[in-house]
Amino acid sequence: IGVAAVTAGPGVTDAVTGVANAYQARSPMILIGGAAPLKTKGMGALQEMPQTDMFKTFTKASFTVTETESIPALMAEAFKTALSGRPGPVFIEMPFDVLFNAVDAPEIHPRVTIPPLEPEVGAMAQIFELLRAAKKPVIVAGTQVYWDQGYDALRELTDATGIPVLTNGGGRGTLPMTHPNCFKSARGKALREGDVVLLIGTPLDFRLKYGKDGWNPDSKIIQIENDSEELNHNRTAEVAICADSRLILEALVEGLQGLRWDEWGRDLREDEDKKNAQLETWKNLPDVPINHFRMGGAINDFLDENTILVGDGGDIVSACAKVIDLTYPGQWLDPGPLGCLGVGAPFAIAAKHLYPDKRVLIINGDGSFGLNGFEFDTALRFNLPIVSIVGNDSGWGQIRTPQVGMVSEERAIATKLAPTRYDKIVEAMGGYGEHVDDPNDLGRALQRAFASGLPACIDVTIDPRGMSKTGASTPYIV
């Protein structure tokens, strides 16, 4: 769980986007915000504002502590709330006089373990009935599989049955992307033809086309959630239950013994391999300036099980995600469904602090680096040698490309950036910097950056038209 403490007023408002991002991404978080003294509440004190009301729409709880004696009990309740059910953020407002009042320390009570939510017997019987009758079942493993630590059971299930697996959101890496039953490029075919979809802990939002466009309209959905509000949202499921996904996956391993769907898996593998062959061509493009996919290919070649990746950008992250093969849960961090840019350095700092022996690499766009790049100063002060590789196309590429296509280069508005040398900015702070414009130098530059032992930035000149040349651009006009 993440914990942050900020000053009142502008400190709290500066934290709003981070809290909203955590809520959308289902990340447990405690935000403690300062506040004006209770005795001056409503009198116009410095930095006084309705902070708890502001957070109520995108937190699991938002409240003010009014008595110093209640701080331990309320903090314990906040942690329980953040971690139970659908994980998410909690905001705690600490007024100045409450925080600085002196009281006797209360007795510390033992930590209460939250038991996993058992699936209903009747619902499990329905799930078994649907899967046993399926010809083309598909598993979509989302963020809940990560939080429930259901990844070992997920692997056991697909190994035993051959059911194809798609991963989504924080579920990426819960089954290694190198596993023969894990599919990325054949995702469209799997959802178009799948007749039973086991949807685990991921909403039917824009990432899954709301369960409608590109889906088999006759497919039967089994929806496993930790959030009852998501059940039957956008599409009615045949079975919709709130339960611990690990327990369900373990039960399926036991109850589907002897059943296999190898022919369906081979059909998807053929489609996957065909599309991956196209990606392989893009990964080896000799273009100068460098193509987005070539940069992603170099990162994938550099990747090992001791590396954590943070995705923070538009086109460059979209391209890299298509060609990078994640191998374990939690290896990939990104903004989640809110799509909030600027998470790169903050996420990387937290990851490096938590896992000091791992290499932490940020995949940045030049636009996203500009939002929180000066947090490299924090990394330097705390001796956290994170590395950013910046795909620099001197623009907000994911917005600029379709904008130029619609209104021409001359009339494109507010999407062009200066050809800034971001490596020089990190160098000026005391870190390591290197500029790359030859695609053959990408791997060696990554090695040198990590070998420096300093927070580092590799500035890579990439082709502003790289995505449109491959036809892989995702248009976002605004």
N, C-alpha and C positions, 0 to 999 in steps of 0.2 A: 504494500500500500504506500502511496506517496503522500507526504505531509509537507505543507507549505505554510509559512507565517508571513503576513504582509501588514503594512501599516494601514491606518484608517483612510477612508476617502479615496484619493487617487491610487493608493496602493491596492485597495480592494478592486476598484474599477479596472486597473491594469490586469488583474487576475481573471476577469470575467471570461475572456476568450479561452483561456486554458481550462477553466472549469467546464465551460460548455463543450469543449473538445473531449474532455474526460467523460462527460455524461453520454455523448453520442458514441464514444468508443467503448463504453462499458468498462471503464478503468476505475478501480477504487481509489479514492483520494480524500484527504482531509485538508480543508483550507481554513486556517485560523486568521481572522481579520480583526485588527484593532478597531476601536470605536471611541467616540467621545464619552466622558463620564456619564453614568446614569443620572447623577444629580443635576446635570445641565441638559438632559434630554429634552428636545423641543424648544430650546432657548436660542438655537443658532450657534452652537459651539463650533470650533474649528474642525473641519472635515466631517461634520455631521451630515448624514444622509441615510435614507431607508435601505440599508445594505441587505438585511435579511429578506425583505420583500423582493429585491432585485434578483436574488438567487433562487427563489422558490420554484420557478418554472423549469430549471435545468439542474437541480440537485435532488438527491433522495431525501434530504432534510436540510433545513436552514433555520437556525435559532440563535437567540441571545442568551448568554450566561448572565444571570442576575445576582447570583450569590457565589462567593469564592469557594465556600464549602462544597458546592455541588460540582465543581470542575472535574474531579476524578470520575464521578459516576456518569456525568454527561459525555466526557471524552470516551469512556468505555462504550457507551451506547452509540456514539457516533461511529466508532470503529466497527461495531457489530452491524450497524445499518449499512455502512459503505461496502462491507464484505459479503453480506447475506443476499440471497436471491440474485437479481441482476446487479453486479457490482457497479458502483458509481460514486460520485463526489458528495460530500457533506460540508456545508459551510457553518462555522461556529464563530459568532461575533463575541469578542472579548472587550467589554468596556474598560476604559483606563482604570477607574477606581476599583472594579472587580479584580482586575489582574494584579494590582499592586497592594491589595489588602492582605494582611497576614493572618493566617489561621493555623491551628494545629493540623498536622498531616493526618489524614484518615487512614484507617487500616486498609491495606491493599488486599483486595479479594482475588481469589484464583481466577485465571483466565477461563472463560467459558468457550468450549469448542462448539461450533455450529455444525450439527450433523447434516450429512447430505440428504437431499429430498428423495425419498424412495418413490419409484414409479408405481402407479396403481396396477394391480394384478389384471383387471379387466382391460386396461389400455394395452398392457403388454401382450395379452392374448390377441387383440386386434392387430397389433404390429406384426406379430408372428404370422398371422393369417395373410396379411397383405404381402409380406416379403416372400413367403413360401409360394404364393401364386404368381409372383413377378417374373417376367421374362427379361426385363432390362432395368434392374434396380440401380439407383445412383445414391451415393451419400454426399451431402454437402456439409462439410465440417467447418463450423464457424468459431467465433471467439470463445464461446462457452466451453468448447472442448479443451481449450487451453486452460481456462480458469478451473475447470473441474478435474484437470489432470487426467483426461480421458484418452490421451494420445497412445499409450501402450495398448489399451483395449481396442482402439481404432485400428491400429496396425494388426493386431491379432485377428480382428474380424475380417479385414480385407485379405489377409494372408490365407485364412481358412476358407473363404467363400469366393474370392475373386471379384467382389463387388467394387466397381469403380468409385474412386473418391475424388471430389473437387474440394479445394480448400478456399476459404473466404475470410477476409478481415484478419483478426488475430488468430484464426485457425491455420493460417499459412505456416507451414513447417511442422504441423502436428503429425503429418505423414510426410516423410522426405519426398521432395519433388523428383528424386531419382528413383523412387519406388515404381515398379512396373504398373501398379494399379492407381497411381496418382496422375491426374490429367489436368493440364492447363489449356493447351491449344485446342483440344477437342471438347472443351466446355460447352460450346454452342450445340454440337451434335448430341452430347450427352443429355442436355436439357430438352432438345427438340424431340428426341426419341425415347427418353426414359419413361417407363410406365409407372414406377413407384419411386418417389424421391424422399429419402430420409434426410430431413432438414434439421440440423442440430445447431441451435444457438446462434443463428444469424437471421436478421430480419429480411423479409422479402421487399427490399428497398431498391433504389436505382441500380445497385451493383448486380442484382439478380433480376433486373427488368421487371420488378414488382410481381414476379411469378407469372407473368402474362406473355409479353412479347418474346418470341423465340422459345417458348415452352410448349411441350406437348399439352394441348388443352384437355386431354383425357387422362393425363397422369394423375395418380393418387399421391397425396402428400401426407407424410407422417412428420409432424412438427414437434420437436423437443425444445423447450424453452426454460429459462429461469425467470422470465418476465411474462406474466399473464396478459399484459397489454399487447404483446406481439402475436399472441395466438389468433389465428384466422385473420390476420391483418393483410389486406390486399387480395387474399385468396383463401377460400375455406379448405381446411385440411380434413382428411378422413379421420385422422387421429391427431389430437392436439393436446399435449399435456405439459405441465411444469414438473420437471424432475431433473435429477443429477444425470448428466449425459454419460459419465463414466459407468454408472450402475447399469444404464440401459445398454451400452455397448458391451459390457461384460456379459449381460444376460443374453444378448444376441450371439455372442461367440459360442455360448453353451447351447442355445436353442436352435441354431441353424447348422449344426454339425451335419456333414454329409451333403450339403447343398453347395453347388458351385455354378458360377455364371461366366465361365471362361470364354465362350464364344462371343458374348457381348463385349467382354474386355478386349478380345482380339480385334473386334470391329472398331472399337474406339481407338485402339493403339495404332491401327492403320491410318486413321484420320490424324491422330496426334503426330505421328512420324512425318506425314506429308507436310503438315503445317510447320513443324519444327525444321524441316529441310529448308523452307523459305527463310525462317529466322536465322538459320546457320549461314545462309548467304549474306544476310544483312549484317551479321556479327563480324564478317570478314571483309566488309567493304573497305577499299583502300583510300576512300575519299579524304581529301584535305580541303577545307576544315573537316574535322572528324565527325562521322555519323553517330547519332545517339546510340544505335544498337552496337556499334563497334566499341564504344565506351562501356556499355553494359557487358559485352562479351569479355572485355579485359578484366572487369571487376569479378565476373564469374570465375575466370581462370585463377584469379588471386584468392578467391574465397576458400576458407577452410572451416572446420568445425570450431575453431577458436575465434571466429569473427562474428560480430554482431553488426547488422546493417540498419541504418536509419534512412528512410526515404523522405526527402523534403524537397518537393518540386513538382512541376507539371509534366511536360512532355518527357523530360529526361528520366523521371522516375517511372512513368508509364512504360517507356521503352525498356529500361533496365529490368523492371519486374517481369517482363515477358521472357527474358533470356537468363535470368539468375535462378539457380536451383538451390532452394533452401533445404536444409537437412535436419533441423531440429526446432522444437517449439520455442518461440521467443527470439528467434534469430533475426526476424524482420520487424522493425518498428516503423509505423507511419502515422499520419494524422487520423486515420480512420474516416468514417463517413462524413464528418464535418468538412474534411478537405482543407484543414487549416495549415497554411504555409507558415514557416518560421519555427517549426518544432525541432529542426535538425540539431543545432548545438545544445539546446536544453535537454532533449531526449538523450543525446550522446553523453553529455556530462553525467546524467543520472545513471546511465548504463555502465559507464566506465567506473563510477564510484562504487556501484553495486558489484561489478565483476572486474576488478582491477587487473586480472591476468588475461582478459580477453582483448583482442583488437576491436576497436569500435570505429566504424567507417560510416560517414554521412555521405549520401548521394544527394548533392545539392543542385538546384537550378540557380542561375545567377540572381534571379528575382528573389527567391526564397532566402538565399544567403544574406541579402541586404536587410532582411527583417530582423534577424537575431545574430548576425555574424559577429557582433562585438561581444557576444558571450564567450568568444575565444579568450578574451581577457580573463574571464572567470576560470576557464580551463587552465590557463597559465598560472594564475595565482594559487590554484589548488593542485597543481602538478598532475593534471589529468590529460595524458597525451592522446587526445582524439584526433582523427584525421577527416577532413572534408575533401571530396573530389567534386569540383564545381563544373557542371556542363554549362559553359558560357557562350550563349548565342546572342548576347547583347539585346535581349528582349524578353517580354513575357510571351514565350513561344506558343504555348497552348492556346492563348487568346489571340495573339498577333497573326498566326497563320491563317485561321479562317477569316479574320478581320480584313487582312490584305486581299484574300480571295474575293471578298464581298465588295470592298470599296476601293481597292488598289493601294499600292505602297504609299502614295502621296497623301491619301486621306485617312490612313490608319491613325487612330487616336490613342495617345498615352500608353502605347505598348512597346515602344522602343527604349532600350536602356543604353547607357554608355558602355564602351568596351573596357570596363574596369578590370584591373589586375587584382583579383581578390587574394592571390597569393602574397602580393606585396603588403596588403593590409595586415595579414596575419604575421608576416615577417616584421612589420613595424612594431607590433605588440611584443615581439620577442620569440615568436614561434618559427616554424620551418615553412618555407614557401617554395613552390616550383611551378613553372608554366610549361604546358605541353601543347604542341600543335602537330606533332607527328604521331599517328596512331600506334606505331611500333614502340613508342617510348612509354606507353601507359602503364604496363606492368612494372617496368623498372622504376618508374616514378612512385608508384604505390609502395614498393619495397623500400625506397629511400626515405619516404615520408615516415613510415613506421619505424625504420631503423634510427631516425633522428632522435627518438625518445621525447619529442616535443609535440605540443599541439601543432597541427600542420594543415596546410591547404594546398591542394593541387588544382591550379586553374587550367581548365582544358577548353581550348577554342573548338566549339562544335558548330556544325553547319546549320544556320538558321532555317534552311529549307530541308533539313535532314529527314524530318518526319513525313513531310508531304511527298518527298521523293520516293519513300517506301510505301506510301498510301496508308500509313499507320497512325496518322494524326487523329486525335480525339478533339472535336471542335467545342470550345467554350467561348462564346462571343463576349460574355460579360463576366 
